[in-house]
Amino acid sequence: MPKISPSIKPIHVESKADGLQVTWPEAEPHVSLYPWSWLQTNSYDPPVKRQDNSKELVLWGSKIAQSPPSVTYEEAMSSDDRGLYKWLSKIDRFGFCFVSGVPATTEATEELAKRISFIRETQYGKFWDFTSDLSKGDTAYTTLALSAHTDNTYFTDPCGLQLFHLLSHTEGTGGATLLVDGFYVASILKELHPEVYATLARVAVPAHAAGEPDALFKPSPPSGFPVLNHDGATGALATVRWNNDDRSVMNALDPYAVEEWYHAIRTWNRFLTSPDSEYWVQLTPGTAVIMNNHRVLHGRSAFDGKRRMCGAYIGMDEYRSKLAVLSEKFAGTQSADPGRVHERSVWDPAL
């Protein structure tokens, strides 16, 4: 890589129809052309206000039951990818989406997950097919009720998407699925109790997974991450991390902040469990649900009988990559010719 002097200055600058042409001082002068659109999008003097994608999100409470986001299995699996784009777009806007008409088999459900990307393997394996047999050291493998939570708070990078499909439930009742929009709850909390919101955005929460004898997971750093995590550039809420069952000892908390912290999580829990926030749905074989684990908390009611579930984790980066590629194909300049291979340049606005 050639050395570039920190005091380098252009020897010639010229306005062209396509952009700003800059000639640099070299033994053989180098000419760069910076497109006007790229300069405008990436201006830092004056600074350009970055797009806040949260404006495109649909925040929801219990009334989402009237019209929940959904696609069909046929749409999601269609080879032209339009249905897949529709599915991923709904997940992006709402934080979750149902898929109806899924064959009640592990094979079909696994293929559905793989339509997005490869499955993320954890201590629970890749694709799960499980019952309440306590085969794993986790409350998911019991018949107990589970309060609203996100998964993998003990990972540095929690899984992005989580897909569930109830294959069967016989000789019993219960087991309703609970979904809560963490972004919706956080928005109310920020408006009504800004000091509580600030505490949840500031205090790191340690977590662990220690149910398996051959695994002991803690995030890096071990002090953990706040419940509410924000985009450093826009300030928008980016990730909710909350699982009280996996929370470790708060032994790094300032003694003077203990009461403040417990007041904050009590308030947070009160809003999470409000009837206005909780969306309850009884899943049936043939309908899968997928959720953004960085936004939507999930849980269930207690149940009895024989219940068989299957599902998988998918990484957030893999999901975002597939959505971005499909957005280029169907929502960008290629919409008129979706068969054309997209060639990105260094000036691509997506970069």
C-alpha positions in Angstrom: 0.0 0.0 0.0 1.6 3.3 -1.1 2.2 5.9 1.6 -0.2 8.9 1.5 1.0 12.1 3.1 -1.3 13.4 5.8 -0.8 16.9 4.2 -1.9 15.8 0.7 -4.0 18.3 -1.2 -5.7 18.1 -4.6 -4.0 19.9 -7.4 -7.2 20.3 -9.3 -10.9 20.1 -8.5 -13.6 20.3 -11.2 -17.4 20.0 -11.1 -18.6 17.4 -13.6 -22.2 16.4 -14.5 -21.7 13.0 -12.8 -19.8 14.3 -9.7 -16.8 16.0 -8.3 -13.6 15.2 -10.2 -10.4 15.5 -8.0 -6.9 15.3 -9.4 -4.3 14.1 -6.8 -0.5 14.9 -6.9 1.3 11.7 -7.9 4.2 10.9 -10.1 1.4 10.0 -12.5 -1.5 12.2 -11.4 -4.5 10.1 -10.1 -8.0 11.3 -10.9 -11.0 10.4 -8.6 -14.6 11.0 -9.5 -17.0 11.3 -6.5 -20.7 11.0 -7.5 -22.9 13.8 -6.3 -25.4 11.4 -4.8 -22.6 9.7 -2.8 -21.2 13.1 -1.5 -24.7 14.2 -0.5 -25.5 11.0 1.3 -22.2 10.8 3.1 -21.6 14.5 3.9 -20.1 15.2 7.3 -19.6 19.0 6.8 -22.3 20.0 7.0 -23.4 16.7 8.7 -26.4 14.9 7.2 -29.0 13.5 9.5 -28.9 9.8 9.2 -32.1 8.0 8.3 -33.8 6.6 11.4 -35.2 3.2 10.3 -37.3 3.1 13.5 -39.8 5.3 11.7 -40.6 2.4 9.5 -41.3 0.1 12.4 -44.8 -0.8 13.4 -45.0 -0.8 17.2 -47.8 -3.0 18.6 -49.6 -4.1 21.7 -52.3 -6.6 22.4 -54.5 -5.2 19.6 -52.2 -6.7 17.0 -54.3 -9.8 17.5 -56.9 -8.2 15.2 -54.6 -8.4 12.2 -51.2 -10.1 12.9 -48.6 -10.2 10.2 -48.7 -13.4 8.2 -47.6 -15.1 5.0 -48.3 -18.5 3.6 -45.8 -21.4 3.4 -46.3 -21.4 -0.4 -45.3 -17.7 -0.5 -42.2 -18.1 1.6 -41.0 -21.1 -0.3 -41.7 -19.7 -3.8 -38.6 -19.9 -6.0 -39.0 -16.3 -7.3 -38.2 -15.0 -3.8 -41.0 -12.4 -3.8 -42.8 -14.2 -1.1 -39.6 -14.5 0.9 -39.1 -10.8 0.6 -42.6 -10.2 1.8 -42.0 -12.5 4.8 -38.7 -10.9 5.8 -40.1 -7.4 5.3 -43.0 -8.2 7.7 -40.5 -9.5 10.3 -38.5 -6.2 9.8 -41.5 -4.0 10.4 -43.4 -5.9 13.1 -40.7 -7.9 14.7 -42.6 -11.2 14.1 -44.6 -13.0 11.5 -46.8 -16.1 11.2 -46.4 -18.6 8.4 -49.6 -20.6 7.7 -50.0 -23.8 5.8 -46.7 -25.3 6.9 -46.6 -29.1 6.7 -46.5 -30.4 10.3 -43.2 -32.1 9.9 -39.7 -31.3 11.1 -38.4 -31.6 7.5 -40.7 -28.8 6.1 -40.1 -26.6 9.1 -36.3 -26.9 8.8 -36.5 -26.1 5.1 -38.6 -23.0 5.9 -35.9 -21.8 8.3 -33.2 -22.4 5.7 -35.1 -20.2 3.2 -33.6 -17.3 5.2 -30.1 -18.6 5.9 -28.2 -21.4 7.5 -29.3 -22.4 11.0 -27.3 -21.1 13.9 -26.0 -23.9 16.1 -25.9 -23.5 19.9 -25.6 -25.8 22.9 -29.1 -27.0 22.1 -28.0 -28.2 18.6 -29.0 -26.8 15.2 -32.6 -27.6 14.4 -34.6 -28.5 17.6 -37.3 -31.2 17.9 -38.2 -31.3 21.5 -40.8 -32.1 24.2 -41.1 -31.4 27.9 -38.8 -34.2 28.8 -36.0 -32.1 30.5 -33.5 -33.5 28.0 -31.8 -30.1 28.2 -31.1 -28.0 31.3 -33.5 -25.2 30.3 -37.0 -24.2 31.3 -38.1 -24.5 27.7 -37.9 -28.3 28.1 -40.5 -28.3 31.0 -44.3 -27.8 31.2 -43.9 -24.6 33.3 -45.1 -21.2 32.3 -42.4 -18.9 30.9 -42.6 -15.1 31.4 -41.8 -12.8 28.5 -38.1 -12.9 27.7 -35.5 -12.8 24.9 -33.2 -15.7 24.3 -29.4 -15.9 24.6 -28.8 -13.0 27.0 -25.8 -15.0 28.1 -24.3 -14.7 24.5 -22.2 -11.7 23.4 -24.4 -11.8 20.2 -27.8 -13.3 20.9 -29.5 -15.1 18.0 -31.3 -12.8 15.6 -34.4 -14.7 14.6 -36.2 -17.6 16.4 -38.7 -19.8 14.6 -41.2 -22.1 16.4 -43.6 -24.7 15.0 -46.0 -26.7 17.2 -46.1 -30.2 15.6 -48.6 -31.7 18.1 -50.3 -31.3 21.4 -52.3 -34.3 22.7 -53.9 -35.3 25.9 -53.7 -31.9 27.4 -54.4 -28.2 27.3 -52.5 -24.9 27.8 -49.3 -23.8 26.2 -50.5 -20.6 24.7 -47.7 -18.5 23.1 -47.0 -15.0 24.5 -45.5 -12.3 22.3 -44.5 -8.8 23.6 -43.1 -6.0 21.5 -40.1 -4.8 23.5 -39.8 -1.7 21.4 -43.5 -0.8 22.1 -43.0 -1.3 25.9 -39.8 0.7 25.8 -41.5 3.6 24.0 -44.2 3.9 26.6 -41.6 3.6 29.4 -39.5 6.3 27.9 -42.5 8.7 27.7 -43.9 8.0 31.2 -40.7 7.1 33.2 -37.7 8.5 31.4 -35.5 8.0 34.5 -36.3 4.3 34.5 -35.6 4.1 30.7 -32.2 5.7 31.3 -31.4 3.2 34.0 -32.3 0.3 31.8 -30.2 1.8 29.0 -27.2 2.4 31.3 -26.8 -0.5 33.7 -25.1 -3.7 32.4 -26.8 -6.9 33.3 -24.6 -10.1 33.7 -26.2 -13.3 32.5 -25.3 -17.0 32.3 -26.4 -20.4 30.9 -25.3 -23.2 33.2 -27.9 -25.9 32.8 -25.7 -28.2 30.8 -22.8 -29.9 32.6 -20.4 -29.4 29.7 -21.2 -25.7 29.1 -21.1 -22.5 31.1 -21.9 -19.4 29.0 -21.3 -15.8 29.9 -21.2 -12.8 27.5 -18.1 -10.9 26.8 -17.5 -8.7 28.7 -18.9 -10.8 31.7 -20.5 -7.6 33.1 -23.1 -8.1 30.3 -25.1 -5.5 28.5 -28.0 -3.2 29.4 -31.6 -4.2 28.9 -32.0 -1.5 26.3 -29.2 -1.0 23.7 -29.1 1.9 21.2 -27.6 2.7 17.8 -24.5 4.8 18.5 -25.1 7.0 15.4 -28.9 7.6 15.5 -29.7 7.0 19.2 -32.5 4.7 18.1 -33.3 1.6 20.2 -31.6 -1.3 18.6 -31.8 -4.3 20.9 -33.8 -5.5 23.9 -32.0 -8.1 26.1 -34.1 -9.4 29.0 -34.4 -12.8 30.6 -34.8 -12.7 34.4 -34.3 -16.5 34.6 -30.8 -16.2 33.1 -29.8 -13.1 35.0 -26.6 -13.4 37.2 -25.8 -11.7 40.4 -25.6 -7.9 40.1 -22.4 -7.8 42.1 -20.8 -5.0 40.1 -23.7 -2.6 40.8 -22.8 0.5 42.8 -24.4 0.1 46.3 -26.1 3.4 45.9 -27.7 2.3 42.7 -29.3 -0.9 43.9 -32.6 0.5 44.8 -32.7 2.5 41.6 -32.0 -0.7 39.6 -34.6 -2.8 41.3 -37.2 0.0 40.9 -36.4 0.1 37.2 -36.8 -3.6 36.5 -40.0 -3.7 38.6 -41.4 -0.9 36.5 -40.2 -2.6 33.3 -41.8 -5.9 34.3 -45.1 -4.1 35.2 -45.3 -2.7 31.6 -44.2 -6.0 30.1 -47.0 -7.9 31.8 -49.7 -5.2 31.2 -52.7 -6.6 29.3 -52.1 -3.8 26.8 -48.7 -5.2 26.0 -49.3 -9.0 25.9 -50.4 -10.7 22.7 -51.5 -14.3 23.5 -52.1 -16.8 20.7 -52.7 -20.6 20.7 -50.4 -22.1 18.1 -51.7 -25.1 16.2 -49.9 -27.5 13.9 -49.4 -26.0 10.5 -48.7 -22.4 11.7 -45.2 -21.4 12.5 -44.1 -18.2 14.1 -40.8 -16.4 13.7 -39.7 -13.4 15.8 -36.9 -10.9 16.0 -35.1 -11.9 19.2 -33.5 -8.5 19.5 -37.0 -6.9 19.7 -39.9 -9.2 20.5 -40.0 -11.1 23.8 -41.8 -14.4 24.0 -43.2 -16.8 26.6 -45.9 -19.3 27.2 -48.6 -20.4 29.6 -48.2 -23.7 31.5 -49.5 -26.8 29.9 -50.1 -30.5 30.4 -50.2 -33.4 28.0 -47.8 -34.3 25.3 -46.5 -31.3 23.4 -43.9 -31.5 20.6 -42.2 -28.4 19.2 -39.5 -27.8 16.6 -37.6 -24.7 15.6 -34.3 -23.0 15.0 -32.2 -19.9 15.5 -30.9 -17.8 12.6 -28.2 -15.1 13.0 -29.2 -11.5 12.8 -26.4 -10.7 10.3 -27.5 -13.5 8.0 -31.1 -12.3 8.2 -30.2 -8.7 7.5 -28.0 -9.8 4.6 -30.8 -11.7 2.9 -33.3 -8.9 3.5 -30.8 -6.3 2.0 -30.2 -8.5 -1.1 -33.9 -9.0 -1.7 -34.5 -5.3 -1.1 -32.0 -4.5 -3.9 -33.9 -7.0 -6.1 -37.5 -6.0 -5.5 -37.5 -2.5 -3.9 -34.5 -0.9 -5.6 -33.4 -0.1 -9.2 -33.6 -3.7 -10.2 -37.3 -4.1 -9.8 -37.9 -3.7 -13.5 -35.5 -6.5 -14.3 -35.2 -8.9 -11.2 -33.3 -11.5 -13.3 -30.3 -9.2 -13.8 -27.3 -9.9 -11.7 -26.6 -7.0 -9.4 -23.1 -5.6 -9.5 -22.3 -3.2 -6.6 -19.8 -0.4 -6.9 -17.9 1.3 -4.1 -20.5 4.1 -4.4 -23.4 1.9 -3.7 -25.7 3.6 -1.1 -26.1 0.4 0.8 -22.4 0.3 1.7 
